[in-house]
Structure formats: C-alpha cells, structure tokens
Amino acid sequence: MFSSDVGHWDVPDMRESVAEAWEQVDDGRFTEAEFRDFTFTNSVRLHAGMNPGFFDGTVCETFARELVSAPAGAT
C-alpha cells in the first residue's frame, strides 16, 4: 500500500516519495487513473470496506463515502 511507503521509517521527507511515485505516470508506466487507485482508491476500499466510518472527520471523508457507495469498477 502506498500509504505505508510514505510513512516508512527510511523516508526522510514524504514529499519526495510522492514525487517519486508520480514518476511512474510521467514515464508511462501508470495512467493517472491507475495512480489514483494506487494512492487513494485501494486504501479507501481496504479501510472503509472493513469500517465504513473509518474516514469520518477527515478531509477525505466525502470522497471516501462517494467511493465506497459507488459500484465496483465505477471509479
């Protein structure tokens, strides 16, 4: 999961890991949609799938609710 990479003990500056991950899009290895899945959709589906209120009170609460309520494959 991307979020575990950002917070990994050997990442001194998390802004760099995001830029490094985006290079996959720049290099044509990921589409922007695949990058969104990698950095957001997969994590939301994992956590909110087990606990629909997991993102309540966070800045991504609305997006997470929309994503979880959408049919699979609709994002």
Secondary structure as GFF3:
##gff-version 3
##sequence-region A 1 75
A	DSSP	alpha_helix	2	6	.	.	.	ID=ss1
A	DSSP	alpha_helix	14	26	.	.	.	ID=ss2
A	DSSP	alpha_helix	32	36	.	.	.	ID=ss3
A	DSSP	pi_helix	37	41	.	.	.	ID=ss4
A	DSSP	alpha_helix	42	50	.	.	.	ID=ss5
A	DSSP	alpha_helix	61	69	.	.	.	ID=ss6
###
